[in-house]
């Protein structure tokens, strides 16, 4: 349901304001350094192909968040978060980095297919949401050990393979042309993407083997490493050679896998490694552009995304500085926007987190199907012990707010008429 909601809600949000803020032009065919200035509701627009292409990236940024907040966010409030992501939060980042008039773009920022613009944005919101919501009940034992309930390894690998296959469309397709040198850019992006994914997977196998002291290869580590390699190379895939893509993918995988135990020590509950894969690997990939981007002068007659070379190809550090600035901007912007949204929801709509009393069988309580849709929740009974139930998801909201929410839910249920 969350994925379906992302597709539906995000297309409306991106149509209403997202496209205009990201790529909208005023009557003079220009836009500002921070946001677009026209094209709301696509009125007066004829760039429908661009709209459809950019909508896919916007929806991707939004759906990244869903994995980080699984099992503890109210569905209706997740839908609201996805809408805000594509109508306001993501478009400003996309304009800064991808619009020709955006301030980062003007400074020479390079992100060919979205390591920073898409993945760091989605991963950062996922991090802030995880901190705000707190962990799911029971995932951290009394000794601090992280013991999440894993999904089917088969389904996890199938999902990874689907993403792997689709990634070539995103990265190579970001050339947006096969003429005037576009085919060279697309093929270079595809080759670098392939090498990065392969190295990410191999690194994860070695990592898993070493961590288990030669006992086994962890399925979830393997998926994490492969996807982290893909995320890391997404910014630079058209600016580097395939062998450099292999290095970038491997470094992205190492960074992502190393951050997993760190999150566990910090008691940050990230069920599907959204933060390591998208935020950490995306940030590493964004910075590595500043090191590995080829010298444009060596690509005479070929279109390249970068205006200057990275440090390893004779650059003076200018590109690395711009890439670092972009990361700071994305973290600051997404953090401020999420905090405002969370406070508004907390004050006006009862909070983002599902009350403790509704934590069990969350899907059944929030999303009905078939015969279940006819069941009456009035038959639910809350025993006296529920009042003392521990609130595992205190998060940044504090246990007081969560307990108050749970108490209100209990009183509401207790007030319902009793069946004979």
LUMLOMI-316406 format. One record per atom (N, C-alpha, C): residue in one letter; x, y, z. Coordinates in steps of 0.05 Angstrom, whole numbers, plus 5000, padded with zeros to 4 digits. Layout:
<recs>
AXYZ;...
</recs>
This chain:
<recs>
X501649765000;X500050005000;X501750255000;X504050245014;X505750485015;X506850544987;X507750334973;X508850374947;X506750474927;X504250364929;X502150464912;X501450754919;X501450814944;X500851084953;X503051274943;X505551184944;X507651354934;X507151434904;X506551234888;X506051294860;X503751484855;X501551444870;X499151604866;X499451884878;X500251884904;X500452144918;X502652314907;X504852194900;X507152344890;X506652464863;X505052334846;X504552454820;X502752704823;X500952694843;X499252934848;X500953154860;X502553084880;X504253294892;X506253414873;X507453254856;X509353354837;X507953524815;X505553454808;X503953604789;X503153874801;X502253874826;X501254124838;X503454334840;X505654264854;X507754464859;X510554364854;X510954094855;X513653984853;X515154054828;X513854014805;X515054074779;X515754364777;X513954534786;X514354824784;X516654914801;X516854814826;X519054884843;X521654774834;X521654554821;X524154424812;X525054544785;X523254554765;X524154624738;X522354834724;X520554954739;X518755154727;X520155404718;X519255514696;X520355764685;X518255984685;X519156234689;X517356464688;X516856544659;X515456764656;X514756854629;X517156914612;X519356974625;X521857044610;X523556794605;X522456554612;X523956314608;X526256274628;X526056394652;X528156374672;X526956284699;X528656224718;X527756154745;X529856244764;X529256234790;X531056324810;X533256134817;X535056214835;X537256044843;X536355834863;X534155884877;X533255704898;X530855534890;X529155644872;X526755504864;X525755594837;X524155424824;X522955494799;X520855704802;X519955824780;X518056054782;X515656034764;X514955804756;X512555774739;X511955484733;X509655444719;X508955174711;X507355024732;X506155164752;X504555024772;X502154894758;X501554644766;X499354484754;X499854444725;X502354474716;X503154444688;X501754634669;X500654854680;X499255054664;X501355204647;X500855204621;X502755334603;X505155174596;X505254924606;X507554754600;X507054564576;X509154504562;X509054294542;X511254094544;X512754114566;X515053934571;X514053684586;X512153554574;X510953324588;X512853084590;X514553044571;X516452824573;X518352874596;X519253124599;X520953184622;X519553154648;X516953234649;X515453194673;X515252904681;X514652724662;X514452444669;X517152334678;X519252414665;X521952314672;X522652404701;X522252664707;X522952764733;X521152664755;X518652614748;X516752494768;X517852234778;X519052074761;X520051814770;X522251854791;X523952054788;X525952104808;X524752214834;X522752384832;X521352484855;X520052264872;X518652084858;X517351864872;X519451674884;X521651644871;X523751474883;X524851594909;X525251854909;X526251984934;X524251944957;X521651954950;X519651924971;X519451644981;X519551444963;X519151164971;X521551054986;X523851184984;X526151105000;X525451125030;X523951325037;X523351375065;X521751155078;X520051025062;X518150825073;X519650595087;X521950515077;X523350295090;X524450365117;X525150615121;X526350705146;X524350725168;X521750755162;X519750805182;X517750575185;X518450345173;X516550125173;X515850035201;X513349975205;X512449855230;X511750045252;X511950305248;X511350485270;X510250755262;X509850805237;X508651065228;X505751015220;X504051205226;X501251185218;X501151215187;X499551045176;X499451035146;X498551305135;X496451425146;X495451675135;X497651895137;X499251875158;X501352085162;X503652025144;X504151775137;X506251705117;X505351825090;X502851795083;X501851905058;X502352205057;X501852335080;X502352625081;X505252685077;X506952525090;X509852565087;X510752535058;X509652325045;X510352285017;X509452514999;X507152625005;X506152854990;X507953094994;X508753155018;X510553385024;X513253335011;X514153095011;X516753034999;X516853114970;X514753044955;X514753094926;X513653364918;X512253494936;X511153754929;X512953984939;X514753934958;X516254154969;X519154084976;X519653864990;X522353805000;X524253734977;X523553524962;X525253434940;X525453634918;X523353774909;X523653954887;X525754174891;X525954274916;X527954484921;X530754374917;X531254124926;X533854004922;X534353954892;X532353854878;X532653804849;X533254064834;X531954284842;X532454534828;X535354624833;X536154614858;X538854704865;X541054554849;X540654284846;X542654124834;X542354064805;X539954074795;X539453984767;X538454204748;X537154404759;X536254624742;X538654784734;X538754884709;X541055034700;X541455294716;X539255394728;X539455634744;X539755584774;X539655334782;X540055264811;X542755344820;X542955424846;X545455534856;X547655324856;X547055074862;X549154874861;X550054814833;X548054804815;X548754754787;X550454974776;X549955224784;X551555444775;X554355434785;X554755294807;X557455264819;X558955034807;X557654874790;X559054644778;X558454374791;X556354364807;X555654114821;X555153894800;X556053644806;X555653414788;X554253194803;X551953124793;X550452894803;X548752784779;X549952614764;X548852534738;X546052414741;X545652234760;X543052094761;X541952084790;X543152224809;X541652254834;X542852144860;X545452094862;X546551994887;X545852184910;X546152444904;X545552654924;X542652744922;X541852834899;X539252954895;X536952764903;X537252514896;X535052314901;X535652154927;X537952024927;X538551824949;X539251954975;X540952154975;X541552285001;X539052435011;X537452554994;X535052685003;X533152485016;X532552265003;X530852065014;X532051935039;X534651875039;X535951755062;X536051935086;X536452195081;X536552385103;X533852415117;X531652435101;X529052445113;X528452185128;X529351955117;X529051705131;X530551705158;X532851815159;X534351835184;X532852005204;X532052245195;X530652425214;X528052295224;X526652165206;X524152035214;X524651805234;X526751655229;X527451435248;X528151545275;X529651765276;X530351885302;X527851995316;X526052115301;X523652225313;X521752005323;X521351795308;X519451585315;X520551395336;X523151355336;X524251155354;X524050875343;X525150675356;X525150405345;X522450265349;X522050055333;X519749875337;X519949725363;X517749645374;X517849495400;X519349235396;X521149185414;X522448925415;X524848885397;X525549085380;X527849035362;X530449075377;X530449215399;X532849235415;X532349085442;X534048885447;X533748735472;X534848895495;X534548785519;X535348925543;X538448975544;X539948795531;X542848825530;X543649015507;X541749125493;X542349315471;X542749175444;X542548915443;X542948775417;X540548825399;X541148875373;X539148925353;X538148665342;X535548605346;X534448355337;X531848405321;X532148505297;X529748565281;X528448315269;X525948325262;X524648105248;X525148135218;X526747955207;X527447965179;X525247865161;X525047975138;X523147875118;X524347635104;X522947535084;X523847305069;X526447365053;X528547215057;X531047265042;X530547245011;X528847065003;X528247034975;X526947284964;X525047394978;X523747634969;X525647874969;X527447874989;X529448094990;X531248084966;X532147844959;X533847824936;X532447884910;X529947794908;X528347854884;X528048164880;X527448294903;X527248584901;X529848714893;X532048614904;X534748714897;X535348684867;X534648454857;X535148394828;X533448584811;X530948634819;X529248814804;X530449094804;X531449184827;X532649444829;X535249454812;X536749244813;X539249234798;X538649264768;X536749124758;X536049134730;X535049414722;X533449534739;X532249794734;X534250014735;X536349974751;X538350194755;X539650284729;X539950094710;X541150174685;X539450364669;X536850344672;X535050534659;X535350804672;X535550814698;X535751074711;X538451214704;X540651064707;X543251184702;X543851244673;X543551034656;X544051084628;X541951264616;X539451244625;X537251404615;X537551704622;X539151764642;X539552044649;X541052204628;X542152064608;X543352214586;X541152364570;X538652254571;X536252364559;X536552404529;X538552274517;X538852294488;X540752074478;X540451994454;X542351804441;X543651934417;X543052184412;X544352324389;X546252534400;X547752654383;X549652864391;X551452774414;X552352534413;X554152434434;X552752304457;X550152324458;X548652214480;X549051914484;X549451764462;X549751474463;X552351414478;X554451574474;X557051524488;X556651564518;X555251784525;X554851834553;X553251614566;X551051524553;X549351314564;X550851054567;X552450984547;X553950734549;X556050744570;X557450964573;X559450994594;X558050974622;X555751094624;X554351084650;X553450794656;X552550654636;X551750374640;X554050194648;X556350234634;X558750064640;X559750124668;X559850374676;X560750444703;X558850334724;X556250354718;X554250244736;X554549944740;X555049804719;X555349514720;X557749444738;X560049574733;X562449514749;X562049584778;X560749804784;X560249874812;X558549674827;X556449584813;X554649384826;X556149124831;X557749034812;X559248794816;X561248814839;X562649034841;X564649064863;X563149094889;X560949234889;X559449254914;X558548994925;X557648814907;X556848544915;X559148384925;X561348384911;X563748234919;X564848324946;X564948584949;X565848694975;X564048604998;X561448604993;X559548515014;X559948225021;X560548055001;X561047775007;X563547735024;X565647885017;X568147865034;X567547975062;X566148185063;X565448315089;X563848115106;X561847995095;X560147805109;X561747555118;X563447455100;X565047225106;X566947285129;X568147515129;X570047595150;X568547635177;X566247765175;X564747825200;X563847565213;X563147365197;X562247105209;X564546915214;X567047015210;X569446855214;X569346605196;X568646645171;X568646435151;X566346235153;X564246305167;X562046115171;X559946135149;X559346375140;X557146405120;X557246675106;X555546695085;X555146945071;X552247035078;X552047275088;X549447385096;X547947495072;X545547405068;X543847495045;X543447795046;X542747895070;X542048185072;X544548365069;X546848265079;X549348415074;X549948435044;X549448215030;X549948205001;X548248404986;X545648404993;X543848594981;X544648884987;X545348935012;X546149195021;X548649295005;X550649125003;X553049194989;X552649254959;X551049084946;X550449124918;X549049384913;X546949434929;X545449684925;X547049934933;X548749904953;X550450134960;X552350204938;X553449994924;X555250044901;X553750194879;X551250124874;X549650254854;X549150544862;X548350594887;X547750864896;X550251034894;X552550924902;X555051084902;X555851184875;X555551014855;X556551084828;X554551244812;X552151274823;X550051414808;X550751704802;X552251834819;X552952114814;X555052134792;X556951944791;X559251974774;X559351794750;X557251634746;X557351424726;X558051524698;X557351764691;X557951874665;X560552044665;X561752064688;X564152234690;X566652084695;X566451814698;X568751654704;X569051414685;X571351284685;X571751044669;X570650804685;X569950594671;X568850354684;X570550254707;X573250254704;X574950154726;X574750334750;X574250584746;X573850774769;X571150724781;X569150654765;X566550584776;X566750344794;X568550154787;X568949914804;X569950004832;X571850184833;X572950284858;X570750434874;X569250604860;X567250764874;X565050584886;X564250384871;X562250194881;X563250044905;X565749954905;X566849814927;X567049994952;X567850244949;X568050424972;X565250484983;X563350514965;X560650564975;X559550334991;X560150084983;X559249844997;X560649835024;X563249885026;X564649885051;X563450085071;X562950325061;X561750535078;X559050455089;X557350345071;X554650265079;X554750045099;X556349835094;X556449605112;X557649685139;X559549865139;X560849955164;X558950125181;X557050255168;X555150425183;X552950265196;X552450025187;X550249865199;X550649815229;X553049715238;X553349675267;X553349945282;X554250165269;X554150425282;X551250505289;X549450465270;X546650525274;X545550355297;X546350105298;X545449925319;X546350025346;X548850115348;X549850215374;X548450465382;X547550625362;X546150865368;X543150815372;X542250565370;X539550485374;X537650615354;X538650635329;X536950735307;X535950495292;X533350475291;X532050245279;X531550295249;X533050155232;X532850185203;X532449905192;X529949835187;X529349555181;X530549455155;X530849625135;X531849525109;X534249675099;X535849775119;X538449915112;X538150145093;X536050305097;X535550545081;X537850745086;X538550785111;X540550985117;X543350905107;X544250665111;X546850585100;X546950595070;X544850485057;X544850465028;X544550735014;X542550885023;X541851135008;X543351375019;X543351415045;X544551655056;X547651625057;X548651415069;X551551385071;X552951335044;X551951135030;X553251085004;X552751314984;X550451444986;X549951674969;X551851904975;X552351955000;X554152165008;X556952104999;X557851855003;X560551774994;X560751804964;X558751714949;X558851734920;X558952024911;X557452194925;X557452484918;X560252604921;X561552534944;X564252644949;X566352534930;X566052274922;X568052154905;X568052264877;X565852404869;X565952544844;X568252744844;X568652874867;X570753074870;X573552964867;X573852704869;X576452564866;X576752434838;X574652314828;X574852144805;X573852264779;X572452484779;X571452604755;X573652654735;X573352544711;X575452574690;X575752864681;X578052924671;X578553194660;X576953224634;X575153424633;X573653464608;X575353504583;X577753604587;X579453654564;X580353394550;X580253174565;X581052914553;X578652784539;X576352904540;X573952794527;X573052984504;X574953074489;X574353264467;X572353144448;X570253304443;X568153214425;X566053044438;X566352984463;X564352814477;X563052984499;X560452974502;X559053124523;X559652984550;X560353144570;X560853044597;X559353214617;X558553104640;X557053254659;X558753454675;X561353404678;X562953564695;X564353794680;X564654024693;X565954244681;X568854254687;X569654134710;X572454134718;X573153844727;X575753794729;X576653524736;X576653484766;X576553224774;X576853154802;X579853164810;X580353134836;X583153144846;X584952944833;X584052704827;X585752494816;X586252534786;X585052744775;X585452794746;X586353084742;X587753194761;X588953454758;X587253684769;X585053624781;X583353844792;X584553974816;X583554214823;X584654364845;X582954344871;X580954174871;X579354144895;X576754304894;X576354464872;X573954624870;X571454444869;X571554234853;X569354054850;X568653914876;X570753824890;X570253694916;X568853874935;X569654124936;X568454324953;X565454364947;X564854374921;X562054404913;X560354164921;X561553924918;X560153684925;X559553664955;X561553754971;X561153755000;X559053965008;X559054194995;X557054395000;X554254284995;X553954134973;X551354024966;X550353844988;X552053684999;X551253505021;X550253655046;X551753865052;X550954035075;X548254155070;X547854255046;X545254385040;X542954185042;X543353945030;X541153745031;X540553665059;X542553615076;X542053535103;X540553755119;X541454005115;X540154225129;X537354275120;X536854265094;X534154315083;X532254095091;X533053845087;X531253625094;X530753605124;X532753665140;X532453655169;X530453865178;X530754115168;X528954335176;X526054275167;X525754175142;X523054125132;X521753895148;X523253685153;X521953465168;X521253545196;X522953705209;X522253795236;X519753955237;X519454135218;X516954305217;X514554125213;X514753935194;X512453755188;X511853585213;X513853475226;X513353305249;X512053465272;X512953705276;X511753865297;X508853935291;X508253995266;X505554065259;X503753815263;X504653585254;X503053335257;X502753275286;X504853315302;X504753265331;X502653435344;X502653685336;X500753875349;X497953855340;X497553805314;X494853815302;X493653545296;X495253335292;X494153085283;X494852845301;X495952895324;X496352685343;X499052535341;X500852625324;X503452505322;X503752315299;X506252275290;X506852105268;X506751805276;X507451745300;X507751465308;X505051345316;X504851085308;X502550935316;X502550905347;X500250945360;X500050915389;X500950635397;X502050605421;X503050355431;X500950135430;X498450215436;X496250015437;X495649895410;X496250035389;X495749945361;X498149825348;X500249775364;X502749685351;X502549405340;X501049225354;X500848955344;X498948935320;X499648765301;X497948725278;X497348995265;X499449145260;X499149425250;X497749435223;X498449255204;X497249255178;X494249205180;X493449015198;X490648955200;X489049185212;X490349345229;X488949565242;X488649805223;X490649855205;X490650095189;X489750045160;X490049795150;X489349745122;X487649495122;X485149515115;X483349295114;X483249165087;X482548905086;X482248765061;X480148555063;X478548515043;X476648305042;X474748315065;X474348075078;X472448055101;X473348235124;X475948285126;X476848445148;X475748725148;X475048835124;X474049105123;X471349135136;X469948905141;X467348915153;X467348875183;X469848825194;X469948785223;X469649045237;X468549035261;X468049275277;X470149285299;X471649505300;X473649525321;X472449565349;X469749595349;X468449635375;X468649385392;X469249155380;X469448905395;X472148885409;X474049075403;X476649065415;X476449135444;X477848985461;X477849045489;X480749095499;X480949285516;X483649355527;X483649285556;X485449105564;X485549015592;X486949225609;X486749205635;X487949395653;X490949415650;X492249185642;X495149195639;X496149375617;X494349435598;X495249595575;X496149875584;X494949975606;X495550235615;X498550265623;X499650035631;X502450035639;X504349935617;X503349905593;X504949795571;X507349985565;X509649875562;X512050045556;X511750155528;X512550405526;X512550535500;X515350525488;X515650335470;X518350285459;X519250505440;X517350645429;X518050835408;X518151115417;X519551175439;X519651445449;X520851635429;X523051555417;X524351725397;X524851995408;X525052195390;X525552475397;X523052605409;X520752485405;X518352605415;X518252595445;X519652395457;X519552365486;X517352165494;X517852025516;X515951825525;X513351945535;X513452195544;X510952315555;X508852345533;X509652445510;X507752485488;X506652215478;X508452015476;X507551755467;X505651625487;X506251655513;X504451535533;X501751675533;X501751935529;X499252085529;X497551995505;X498851945482;X497451855459;X496251575464;X497751405477;X496751135483;X494451145502;X494651325522;X492451345542;X489851445529;X490251635510;X487851745496;X486551525479;X488251355466;X487151145450;X485650945468;X486750885492;X485450695510;X482750805519;X482651065526;X480151185536;X478051175514;X478951215489;X477051225467;X475850945463;X477550735464;X476550465460;X474650395483;X475450465508;X473850395532;X471050525531;X470850755517;X468350895516;X466350785496;X467350595479;X465550475459;X463550295472;X461150265460;X459050095472;X459949805474;X459149675496;X459849395500;X457849215488;X458848995474;X457048805461;X455748625483;X453348535477;X452048365497;X453548095498;
</recs>
